[in-house]
């Protein structure tokens, strides 16, 4: 305590000056309108700036929840899109009525990507949903822009997805403009470019046409975008188009995907297994 008093005694001149300075500043801002206005305007700007920075920090930490909510909302909207597309039957002369089971066949489940690769010849993704969420091997995986891959294996809380960027993975596809069938396969080089195979050279193909999943796809819903025709040529055998497409899914920035539950998958599999074997 004595040391404190000694310190204050030694610094008495500075402390007196500091107190008088505060009194002077208070008097200036108290009894002068211009200085008082300037003081309030300046402090208000500082406070507003600090509050804005605080709100930006809070918004940043809320982005994860916001993105999760948007992904869930998009999944619901995508299911409605599937239902609307199921009702559309172009160029059909006879009346066609779709039953409720087929109408609600596809159910998207929003999932977060927690790991992925794009620079290997065989690429995979890991997502944060598993069997506990009703996900099983063989289900389709898409993004908000196009095809991603299909479920390869699952644990209770996680799933491994075989990417379309996998040299052994193919997707049944068609040209959107004329419905010409083929399949899409990745060549193992650029993660943005794939090939559409088995399209006859006698079929019309134009640059800029969209490649989508076919109607005869056992994994993906029909008409899910895959890519855009970017380059045309002929294969070495001269019988098929050499079609390069730009994939619509940007894997380098992929954060959320949608696993498509096919509610009729088990019925289709059971029916196809019951086919009589050729003699």
C-alpha positions in Angstrom: 0.0 0.0 0.0 2.9 2.4 0.9 4.4 1.7 -2.6 1.1 2.6 -4.2 1.0 5.9 -2.4 4.6 6.6 -3.2 3.9 5.9 -6.9 0.9 8.3 -6.9 3.0 10.9 -5.1 5.7 10.7 -7.7 3.3 10.9 -10.5 1.1 13.6 -9.0 2.0 16.3 -11.6 1.1 13.9 -14.5 -2.1 12.8 -12.8 -3.1 16.4 -12.1 -2.5 17.3 -15.8 -4.5 14.3 -16.9 -7.5 15.2 -14.8 -7.4 18.8 -15.9 -7.2 17.7 -19.5 -10.3 15.5 -19.1 -12.2 18.4 -17.5 -11.1 20.7 -20.4 -12.2 18.3 -23.0 -15.5 17.7 -21.3 -16.1 21.5 -21.1 -15.3 21.9 -24.8 -17.8 19.3 -25.9 -20.3 20.3 -23.3 -20.6 24.0 -24.0 -19.7 24.2 -27.7 -22.4 23.0 -30.2 -20.0 22.4 -33.1 -17.6 20.3 -31.1 -20.5 18.4 -29.5 -22.0 17.6 -32.9 -18.6 16.5 -34.3 -18.0 14.3 -31.3 -21.4 12.5 -31.6 -21.1 12.1 -35.4 -17.6 10.5 -35.0 -18.6 8.2 -32.2 -21.7 7.1 -34.0 -19.6 6.2 -37.1 -17.2 4.2 -34.9 -20.1 2.4 -33.2 -21.8 1.7 -36.5 -18.6 0.3 -38.0 -18.0 -1.9 -35.0 -21.6 -3.2 -35.1 -21.3 -3.9 -38.9 -18.1 -5.9 -38.4 -19.7 -7.8 -35.5 -22.7 -8.6 -37.8 -20.4 -9.8 -40.6 -18.6 -12.2 -38.1 -21.9 -13.5 -36.9 -23.2 -14.0 -40.5 -20.0 -15.9 -41.4 -20.5 -18.4 -38.6 -24.1 -18.8 -39.5 -23.3 -19.7 -43.1 -23.1 -23.4 -42.3 -26.6 -23.4 -41.0 -27.9 -21.3 -43.8 -26.3 -23.5 -46.4 -27.8 -26.6 -44.7 -31.3 -25.0 -44.7 -31.0 -24.0 -48.4 -29.8 -27.5 -49.4 -32.8 -29.0 -47.6 -35.2 -26.5 -49.3 -33.6 -27.3 -52.7 -34.1 -31.0 -52.1 -37.8 -30.4 -51.6 -38.0 -28.2 -54.7 -36.1 -30.8 -56.7 -38.7 -33.5 -55.7 -41.4 -31.2 -57.0 -39.5 -30.9 -60.3 -39.3 -34.7 -60.6 -43.1 -34.9 -60.0 -43.8 -32.2 -62.7 -41.5 -33.9 -65.2 -43.1 -37.3 -64.6 -46.5 -35.7 -65.6 -45.1 -34.5 -68.9 -45.5 -37.0 -71.7 -44.7 -35.3 -75.0 -46.2 -36.3 -78.4 -48.6 -38.9 -76.8 -51.9 -39.1 -78.7 -53.7 -41.3 -76.2 -54.6 -40.1 -72.6 -52.1 -41.1 -70.0 -52.6 -41.1 -66.3 -49.7 -41.6 -63.9 -50.2 -43.4 -60.7 -49.3 -41.9 -57.3 -46.4 -44.4 -56.7 -44.6 -43.4 -59.9 -45.3 -39.7 -59.4 -43.5 -39.8 -56.0 -40.9 -42.3 -57.1 -37.8 -40.1 -56.5 -37.0 -38.4 -53.1 -33.9 -36.3 -52.8 -31.9 -36.2 -49.6 -29.5 -33.3 -49.1 -26.0 -34.3 -47.9 -22.8 -32.4 -47.1 -19.6 -33.4 -48.9 -16.8 -33.9 -46.4 -14.1 -35.3 -48.7 -13.6 -35.7 -52.4 -10.9 -36.2 -55.0 -10.7 -35.0 -58.6 -7.1 -35.6 -59.7 -7.0 -39.4 -59.7 -8.2 -41.7 -62.5 -10.6 -43.2 -60.0 -12.2 -40.5 -57.9 -14.6 -40.7 -54.9 -16.6 -38.5 -52.6 -17.5 -39.0 -48.9 -20.9 -37.6 -47.7 -22.3 -37.1 -44.2 -25.4 -39.4 -44.5 -25.6 -43.2 -44.3 -27.9 -46.1 -43.7 -29.4 -44.3 -40.7 -30.8 -41.8 -43.2 -32.2 -44.5 -45.5 -29.2 -44.3 -47.9 -28.0 -47.6 -49.5 -25.5 -48.6 -52.2 -26.6 -48.1 -55.8 -28.5 -44.8 -55.2 -27.9 -41.9 -57.6 -26.1 -38.8 -56.4 -26.6 -35.4 -58.2 -25.7 -31.8 -57.5 -27.8 -28.6 -58.1 -26.3 -28.5 -61.6 -25.9 -32.1 -62.8 -24.8 -35.7 -62.2 -22.2 -36.5 -59.5 -22.1 -40.3 -59.2 -23.7 -43.2 -57.3 -23.4 -44.6 -53.8 -20.8 -47.3 -53.5 -20.9 -48.2 -49.9 -22.3 -47.0 -46.6 -21.8 -46.9 -42.9 -24.4 -45.8 -40.4 -23.6 -42.2 -40.7 -21.4 -41.8 -43.9 -21.5 -43.0 -47.5 -18.8 -43.4 -50.2 -19.8 -42.1 -53.7 -18.1 -43.3 -56.9 -17.8 -40.2 -58.9 -18.6 -39.7 -62.5 -14.9 -38.8 -62.6 -14.0 -42.5 -62.5 -12.7 -44.4 -65.5 -14.9 -47.4 -64.7 -18.1 -45.5 -64.2 -20.6 -45.0 -67.0 -23.9 -43.2 -67.1 -26.7 -44.0 -69.6 -27.4 -40.7 -71.4 -29.2 -39.1 -74.3 -29.1 -35.9 -76.3 -31.7 -33.5 -75.1 -32.6 -32.2 -78.6 -33.4 -35.5 -80.3 -33.3 -38.2 -77.6 -30.4 -40.0 -79.3 -29.1 -42.6 -76.8 -25.5 -43.3 -75.7 -23.5 -43.3 -72.5 -21.1 -40.9 -70.8 -17.7 -42.0 -69.6 -14.8 -40.0 -68.2 -11.5 -40.3 -70.0 -9.3 -39.9 -66.9 -7.7 -36.6 -67.7 -9.5 -33.2 -67.3 -12.1 -33.2 -64.4 -14.3 -30.9 -66.5 -14.4 -33.0 -69.7 -16.1 -36.4 -70.4 -17.1 -38.2 -73.6 -20.4 -39.4 -74.9 -20.0 -42.8 -76.5 -21.9 -44.9 -79.1 -23.7 -42.2 -81.0 -23.9 -43.1 -84.6 -22.3 -40.8 -87.1 -25.6 -40.7 -89.0 -27.3 -39.1 -86.1 -27.4 -35.3 -85.9 -25.3 -33.8 -83.1 -24.6 -30.1 -82.6 -22.3 -28.1 -80.4 -24.1 -26.6 -77.4 -26.7 -29.4 -77.1 -27.3 -30.6 -73.6 -26.6 -34.2 -72.6 -29.0 -35.6 -69.9 -29.6 -38.9 -68.3 -31.8 -41.3 -70.4 -35.2 -42.6 -69.6 -33.9 -46.1 -69.5 -31.5 -45.4 -66.6 -31.7 -47.9 -63.7 -29.8 -45.5 -61.3 -30.6 -41.8 -62.2 -33.9 -40.1 -62.8 -34.5 -39.2 -66.4 -33.4 -35.8 -67.8 -30.8 -34.9 -65.1 -28.2 -32.7 -66.8 -24.8 -34.1 -67.4 -22.9 -31.8 -69.7 -22.8 -29.6 -72.8 -21.5 -30.8 -76.2 -18.3 -28.9 -76.6 -16.4 -30.7 -79.4 -17.3 -33.0 -82.3 -15.4 -35.3 -84.5 -15.4 -39.0 -85.7 -13.9 -42.0 -84.0 -11.1 -43.8 -85.7 -13.4 -46.6 -86.9 -15.5 -43.9 -88.7 -18.8 -45.2 -87.4 -19.5 -43.1 -84.3 -19.2 -39.5 -83.3 -16.4 -38.5 -81.1 -18.2 -36.2 -78.7 -16.5 -34.3 -75.9 -18.8 -32.7 -73.3 -18.2 -30.1 -70.6 -19.5 -31.5 -67.3 -22.0 -29.2 -65.6 -21.1 -30.3 -62.1 -18.1 -28.3 -60.8 -16.4 -30.8 -58.5 -13.7 -28.5 -57.3 -16.3 -26.3 -55.5 -18.8 -29.0 -54.6 -20.2 -28.7 -51.1 -23.7 -30.2 -51.1 -25.2 -33.1 -53.1 -28.5 -34.8 -53.3 -28.9 -38.6 -52.9 -31.9 -39.8 -54.9 -34.0 -42.4 -53.1 -35.9 -44.5 -55.7 -38.9 -45.8 -53.9 -39.6 -48.3 -56.7 -36.0 -49.6 -57.1 -36.7 -52.8 -55.2 -39.8 -53.5 -57.3 -37.9 -52.9 -60.5 -35.0 -55.1 -59.4 -37.4 -57.9 -58.4 -39.1 -57.8 -61.7 -35.9 -57.8 -63.7 -34.6 -60.8 -61.7 -37.7 -62.7 -62.5 -37.0 -62.6 -66.3 -36.8 -66.0 -67.8 -33.3 -67.0 -68.7 -32.6 -67.7 -72.4 -32.4 -71.3 -73.2 
